[in-house]
Amino acid sequence: MNQSPENDSKNKIVDEIPRFDRDLFGSEEKFTRIGSGSIGGKAAGLAFIKDVLISQLDNGRYKNITVNVPTLTVIGTDVFDLFMQRNELYDDAFSDMPDDRIAHAFQRAEFPAEFCGDLRGLIEKVHTPLAVRSSSLLEDAIFRPFAGVYGTKMIPNNQADAQTRFKLLIEAIKFVYASTFFKEAKDYIKVTGQSPQDEKMAVIIQEVVGNRYGDRFYPNISGVARSYNYYPFGDAQPEQGVVSLALGLGKTIVDGGKSWTYCPAYPTVGPPYGSVSETLKQTQTEFWAVNMGRPPAHDPIRETEYLVEANLGDAEYDGTLDRVASTYVAQNDRIVIGTGSEGPRVLNFAPVLRLDDIPLNDLIDRILQICEERTGKKVEVEFAMEIDSEIRFGFLQVRPMVVAEGSVSVSETDLAADDLLLASNVVMGNGEINDIRDVVYVRPENFLAKNTRTIASEVENINRRLVAGVKPYLLMGFGRWGSSDPWLGIPVNWSQIAGAKVIVESTLEDMNVDPSQGSHFFHNITSFQICYFSVHHASKYRIAWDWLNAQPASEETDFVRHVELKAPLTIKVDGRNRQGVIRYGR
């Protein structure tokens, strides 16, 4: 770790974290530690920001809102070391065994007995849902974000028997430990130039922000806010930031699902959908919650074992739409604020953003300012909000962002060239690349959303061969790369496209979705400084599919082609002016 003043300050704060008190939620201490090892990147970030955040917000502007970091304890990496050593798990962990076998091996292992007392003490006092989150040594470094690479497991923790709750907590911790060595994580670490042997895992045990509604527990609003916007629209500028909001757990946003996106400087201006029908098509219709009802089939190696996906009808039954939804009134073909009328609901958060009875947008804007001032960098924060008789804003995470710098010129000659493969005025990254000859692309003539899982597998196979040959490539496809929803894009994880140096997302009439700003996948694109192009199918800059299809294929399937060009592509990305071109040359 660099010994910068910022790091010195952060290390001092971490050293001052008090030891765990078995009365976790009854104690005055809301941030404690178990063990003596490192607390990992995610927990260190929260420890670094929590006191500053609270003190600087205490100005009366948000007197009706309680803002805090939800109560947590973090288990240090020394416990992880003991667990690994005593159970002799390293051979399995670093083997090529599939993820499920590694996970089962970890579940069979014994948790270090000397730390069971504290965890048993915790669970005897706590009956609310808990999030068991990763906080690894390498996690959340600025150029090694590890966003979404490791597991998080939520448990309902509502069983009457403390022994059952303790057993489920230990299973969840073992799952997070095992995720350190899942294939995606190991591949990811290799891409960063690190070794899996360098990694160690601390674990955060944290209360879940939200309320219980029958068999479901979830927050009214989850969000991801970024102080730099790579896709500004309307009058918004990149430096004015962007916010994505969703009903329920934040998994919807970070997995690339449908959410509501806006600029904090223009909170009443929604995404630039072309029509009311398009808004209805793009609105969130399902959300995630913790399952508080009948226990599911025992499956400790499944991350979503205790989660349930519900729909807007369920939310209406729970009474949680009033503050976040509007209604489509067919007679007038318009959307009206609130749920007082009959009609389809639209999750545009207008009751909060337009009526401003809860100063959510002002609060988010202020938090982004504080985090920027404290870190000295553009930032991304995650949060969750309860809206009940009292309003609570739970601050969950802060990460630094990588913003492109430098000057690259995309000229009119570039944009008008007759050897233009594609151009875009929606790009990320910055720079000029002249060493890419390989192009992997999804065939537009055969693309159907129902085949995206197959496409993901085929891309992974090609990626593996190109990575082995140390051949960076251009990757082109439809919808959102990395979406967890196969109907919104191609559901690859990061390791499946690890060799791509330039990524293109295009739309089709039947696959016309917005880029996902708050997702872990998006964060990785920016942090690894991958050049990114978004090309709308109706843009004046059309992709030269005919030229690409005319190139001889190195390999191809019904859905994917890989071509190796005779001459390298010329790729220019002007991140400041958000313009980019890819020329194939002659």
ZIJOHU-V323431 format. One line per field, one symbol per residue. ss: DSSP state (a for helix, b for strand, c for the rest). phi: phi as a letter, one per 30 degrees, with the letter a starting at -180 (. if undefined). psi: psi as a letter, one per 20 degrees, with the letter a starting at -180 (. if undefined). Layout:
ss: ???
phi: ???
psi: ???
This chain:
ss: ccccaaaaaaaaaaaccbbcccccccccccbbbbcccccaaaaaaaaaaaaaaaaaacccccccbbbbcccbbbbcaaaaaaaaaacccaaaacccccaaaaaaaaaaccccaaaaaaaaaaaaaccccbbbbbbbccccbccbcccccccbbbbccccccaaaaaaaaaaaaaaaaaacccaaaaaaaaaccccaaaccbbbbbbbcccbbbccbbbccbbbbbbcccccccccccaaacbbbbbccccaaaacccccbbbbccbcccccccccaaaaaaacccbbbbbbcccccccccccccccbbbbbaaaaaaacccccccbbbbccccbbbbcccccccbbcccaaaaccccccaaaaaaaaaaaaaaaacccbbbbbbbbbcccbbbbbbbbbbcccccccccccaaaaccccbbbbbccbbccbbbccccbbbbbcaaaccaaaaaaaaaaaaaaaaaaaaccccbbbbbbcbbcccccccbbcccaaaaccbbbbbbbcbccbccccccccaaaaaaaacccbbbbbcccccccccaaaaaaccbbbbcccbbbbbcccccbbbbbccccbbbbbccc
phi: .dcdeddeddddddddddddcdcedcdddcbbbcibddciddddddddcdddedddddbidbdcbdcadeeabccddddeededddchcddddcdcededdddddddddddeddcdddddddddccbcebcccdaddddiddcbdhdidcdbbcbdhcddddddddddddddddddeddecdeeddddddddicceddcbccbccbdddlbcbicbbaddbcabcbdbcdbdbiddceddiabcbbdiddeeddciddbccacedbdccdedddaddddddcddcbbcbddcceddedadccdceccbcccdddddddiccecbcbbdcdechbccdjbdcdkddbdchdeddcdhdcddddddedddddddddcibdbbbcabbcbbdbcbccdcabbdcccdbjbbccdddddcddcddabacbbbjakbbbbcccbcbddddcdbedcdddeedddeddeedddddhbdbccbabicdiddcddclcddcdddbdcdcbbccccbecbcbddcdcdeddddedddhddbbcbddcddcdddddddddddddaabdcbbbccddcddcbbbcddchbabbccib
psi: pqlrhghggghggghipqqppimgiiqhpiorqprjaqjrgghhgghhiggggghiimjihlijppproqpqqpprihggggggghjlihgggjajqqghhgghghhiqpqphiihgghggghhipjrqqpoqqmrgipjqhjmhkojgrqpppqhkjqhohhghgghggggghggghihjqgggggghhhijrphiiqqprppoqqpparpndjqpqqhpqqpppjpoilqrciqqhiiaqppqqqaqihggijkaprpprphimiioaqlqirghhghhiqpiqrqrpojbpqrppmijphkgkqqprrhhghghikjihiiqappohhilrpqpakirqrqqpmjkhhghghkiplggggggggggghghhhjrqrpqqrqppobhqppooohqpqqqppqrrppporhgghjqjkogrrqknrqapappkkpipppqpohhjpqhijhhgggghgggggghhghjlnqrpppaqbopjqioiiiaomqrhhikhiphpppprrrhjmnqqqohjqhgghhghhjlpppppoqhjqinqpmhggghippphqqahhqqpqoqhqqqopponhgjkqqqoqir.
